[in-house]
Amino acid sequence: MTDSPEQLGEQAAPTGVHFEPSLRPMTRINLHPIASPMPVGFFAVAIASVVVASLQLGFLGDDAHRAVALTIFPAFILQLIVSILAFGARDVLAATLMACFSGTWLASSLVLAIDPPSGTEVLGVLNLVFAVFALMMATIASRKRVMWVVLCVAVPRFAVAAFSNFTGATWLGYTSGALGLLLAAVAMYAAFALLLEDMRGEELLPVGRLGPAHDAVAGDLSVQLNNLERQAGVRRTL
């Protein structure tokens, strides 16, 4: 009696090969809703900017540098926390902005407190590079208008501060201080508008979301989960 073709195929199949079932039906992705950390971040920008601007405008004494350094140091901690939470909320734009603001406040507070040799010039380089960074961020933040406005004010504020550090010109220091107060006002508005939006669940003050940024707030759950498998933390590599 001869074996059937099916039996011969089974006998010829290699042994020891393990075929795993598809893991897709067994995969679960857990999402953890959080309160928006952005109001804290923008409030920190506003408060620190007012303190530094007060020093630049001469509202504080000439010996207030160390006190100003200690006052703006908490902004570094707050914005670092905001950045970490924003990364967890899958908003790379907000997370990057807050992380770089955080580092800038840390460096500024250390230079003001320690007053190392050539510290002012080095701080000028930092301010100039941050102005370039803010300009680059502004080119991709147009769909979040309130953040875009903050960045548009931050660019001249840090650029003028850099030239003030390089030249020591008093009028540039005053100009930087005035722009710092403007930055504080814009950041304060952004923080308050986002705070109201998160508390009420709707936009009460204009924040200017467009396109995907608007859909992320006004859209349904399917919009939030779109392309989730391709996002950092889910895909295998960054």
C-alpha positions as CSV (number, residue, x, y, z in Angstrom):
1,M,0.0,0.0,0.0
2,T,1.4,3.3,-1.1
3,D,1.2,6.6,0.9
4,S,-1.0,9.4,-0.4
5,P,0.7,12.6,-1.7
6,E,-0.6,14.4,1.4
7,Q,1.1,11.8,3.7
8,L,4.3,12.1,1.7
9,G,4.2,15.9,2.0
10,E,3.8,15.6,5.8
11,Q,6.7,13.1,6.0
12,A,8.9,15.4,3.9
13,A,8.2,18.5,6.0
14,P,11.2,19.5,8.1
15,T,10.9,18.8,11.8
16,G,11.7,21.1,14.6
17,V,10.5,24.3,12.9
18,H,8.3,26.4,15.2
19,F,5.7,28.6,13.6
20,E,4.5,31.4,15.9
21,P,0.9,32.7,15.5
22,S,0.4,36.3,14.6
23,L,0.9,38.5,17.7
24,R,-1.4,41.3,16.4
25,P,-4.6,39.8,17.9
26,M,-2.9,39.4,21.3
27,T,-1.4,42.9,21.3
28,R,-2.8,45.6,23.6
29,I,-1.7,49.2,23.7
30,N,-2.7,51.0,27.0
31,L,-3.2,54.8,26.9
32,H,-3.0,56.9,30.1
33,P,-4.9,60.2,29.9
34,I,-3.2,63.0,31.7
35,A,-3.9,66.7,32.4
36,S,-2.2,69.0,29.9
37,P,1.2,70.1,31.3
38,M,1.5,73.0,28.9
39,P,-0.1,75.7,31.2
40,V,2.6,75.0,33.8
41,G,5.3,75.3,31.1
42,F,4.0,78.6,29.7
43,F,3.5,80.0,33.2
44,A,7.1,79.1,34.0
45,V,8.3,81.0,30.9
46,A,6.2,84.0,31.9
47,I,7.4,84.2,35.5
48,A,11.1,83.7,34.7
49,S,10.9,86.2,31.8
50,V,9.5,88.9,34.1
51,V,12.2,88.3,36.6
52,V,15.0,88.5,34.0
53,A,13.4,91.5,32.3
54,S,13.2,93.3,35.6
55,L,17.0,92.9,36.0
56,Q,17.7,94.0,32.4
57,L,15.4,97.1,32.8
58,G,17.1,98.2,36.0
59,F,14.2,97.6,38.2
60,L,16.4,95.6,40.5
61,G,19.7,96.6,42.0
62,D,23.1,95.9,40.4
63,D,23.8,93.2,43.0
64,A,20.6,91.3,42.3
65,H,22.2,88.8,39.9
66,R,22.4,85.9,42.4
67,A,18.9,86.5,43.7
68,V,17.6,86.5,40.1
69,A,19.5,83.2,39.5
70,L,17.9,81.5,42.5
71,T,14.5,82.8,41.4
72,I,14.6,81.5,37.9
73,F,16.1,78.1,38.8
74,P,12.7,76.6,39.6
75,A,11.7,77.3,36.0
76,F,14.3,74.8,34.9
77,I,12.7,72.1,37.1
78,L,9.1,72.9,36.2
79,Q,9.8,72.9,32.5
80,L,11.8,69.7,32.6
81,I,8.8,68.0,34.2
82,V,6.5,69.5,31.6
83,S,8.9,68.2,28.9
84,I,8.8,64.7,30.3
85,L,5.0,64.7,30.5
86,A,4.7,66.1,27.0
87,F,6.9,63.3,25.6
88,G,4.6,60.8,27.4
89,A,1.6,62.6,25.8
90,R,3.2,62.1,22.3
91,D,3.7,65.8,21.6
92,V,7.3,66.0,20.4
93,L,6.9,69.7,19.5
94,A,5.8,70.8,22.9
95,A,8.3,68.5,24.7
96,T,11.3,69.7,22.7
97,L,10.4,73.4,23.2
98,M,10.0,72.9,27.0
99,A,13.1,70.9,27.3
100,C,15.2,73.5,25.6
101,F,13.6,76.3,27.6
102,S,14.4,74.3,30.7
103,G,18.1,74.0,29.8
104,T,18.3,77.7,28.9
105,W,17.0,78.7,32.4
106,L,19.4,76.3,34.1
107,A,22.4,77.7,32.2
108,S,21.3,81.3,32.8
109,S,20.8,80.8,36.5
110,L,24.2,79.1,36.9
111,V,26.0,81.9,35.0
112,L,24.2,84.6,37.0
113,A,24.9,82.9,40.3
114,I,28.6,81.9,39.8
115,D,29.6,84.7,37.5
116,P,32.5,82.7,35.8
117,P,35.1,84.4,33.6
118,S,33.6,85.2,30.1
119,G,30.3,84.0,31.4
120,T,28.4,86.9,29.8
121,E,29.9,86.2,26.4
122,V,29.1,82.5,26.7
123,L,25.6,83.3,27.7
124,G,25.4,85.5,24.6
125,V,26.3,82.4,22.5
126,L,23.6,80.4,24.3
127,N,21.0,83.1,23.7
128,L,21.9,83.4,20.0
129,V,21.7,79.7,19.4
130,F,18.4,79.5,21.3
131,A,17.0,82.3,19.0
132,V,17.9,80.2,16.0
133,F,16.3,77.2,17.6
134,A,13.1,79.1,18.3
135,L,13.1,80.3,14.7
136,M,13.3,76.7,13.5
137,M,10.6,75.7,15.8
138,A,8.3,78.5,14.7
139,T,8.5,77.3,11.1
140,I,6.8,74.0,12.1
141,A,4.5,75.3,14.8
142,S,2.1,77.3,12.7
143,R,-0.7,74.8,13.3
144,K,-0.5,75.7,17.0
145,R,-0.9,79.4,16.7
146,V,-0.6,80.3,20.4
147,M,2.8,78.4,20.6
148,W,3.8,80.0,17.3
149,V,3.2,83.5,18.7
150,V,5.3,82.6,21.8
151,L,8.1,81.5,19.5
152,C,7.8,84.5,17.3
153,V,8.3,86.8,20.3
154,A,11.1,84.5,21.8
155,V,13.2,84.9,18.6
156,P,13.9,88.6,18.8
157,R,14.0,88.6,22.6
158,F,16.8,86.0,22.7
159,A,18.6,87.5,19.7
160,V,18.7,91.0,21.2
161,A,19.7,89.5,24.5
162,A,22.6,87.8,22.7
163,F,23.9,91.0,21.2
164,S,23.5,92.7,24.5
165,N,25.7,90.1,26.1
166,F,28.3,90.5,23.3
167,T,28.4,94.3,23.2
168,G,27.3,95.3,26.7
169,A,25.2,98.1,25.2
170,T,22.7,99.4,27.7
171,W,20.0,100.2,25.2
172,L,20.2,96.6,23.9
173,G,19.7,95.4,27.5
174,Y,16.6,97.6,27.8
175,T,15.3,96.4,24.5
176,S,15.8,92.8,25.6
177,G,14.0,93.5,28.8
178,A,11.0,95.0,27.1
179,L,10.8,92.1,24.7
180,G,11.1,89.8,27.8
181,L,8.0,91.5,29.3
182,L,6.2,91.0,25.9
183,L,7.2,87.3,25.9
184,A,5.9,87.0,29.5
185,A,2.5,88.5,28.5
186,V,2.1,86.2,25.5
187,A,3.2,83.1,27.5
188,M,0.8,84.1,30.3
189,Y,-2.1,84.3,27.8
190,A,-1.2,81.0,26.3
191,A,-1.0,79.3,29.7
192,F,-4.4,80.8,30.8
193,A,-6.1,79.9,27.6
194,L,-4.9,76.3,27.6
195,L,-5.7,76.0,31.3
196,L,-9.3,77.1,30.7
197,E,-9.6,74.7,27.7
198,D,-8.4,71.7,29.7
199,M,-10.7,72.5,32.6
200,R,-13.8,73.2,30.6
201,G,-13.2,70.7,27.8
202,E,-13.7,73.4,25.1
203,E,-11.9,76.4,23.7
204,L,-13.0,79.5,25.6
205,L,-10.1,81.8,24.6
206,P,-8.6,81.6,21.1
207,V,-5.6,79.3,20.9
208,G,-5.6,79.0,17.1
209,R,-5.3,75.3,16.5
210,L,-5.4,74.4,12.8
211,G,-5.4,71.1,10.8
212,P,-4.2,68.0,12.8
213,A,-3.8,70.1,15.9
214,H,-7.5,71.1,15.8
215,D,-8.5,67.5,15.0
216,A,-6.6,66.2,18.0
217,V,-8.8,68.2,20.3
218,A,-12.1,68.2,18.3
219,G,-11.9,64.8,16.7
220,D,-13.1,61.5,18.0
221,L,-11.0,58.6,19.5
222,S,-10.2,57.2,16.1
223,V,-8.3,60.4,15.3
224,Q,-6.2,60.0,18.4
225,L,-5.3,56.4,17.6
226,N,-4.5,57.0,13.9
227,N,-1.1,55.6,13.1
228,L,-0.4,54.8,16.8
229,E,1.6,51.7,15.9
230,R,4.1,53.9,14.1
231,Q,4.8,56.3,17.0
232,A,7.8,56.3,19.3
233,G,7.4,53.9,22.2
234,V,5.3,51.5,20.1
235,R,7.6,51.0,17.1
236,R,10.8,49.1,17.6
237,T,13.3,51.9,16.8
238,L,13.3,55.7,17.0
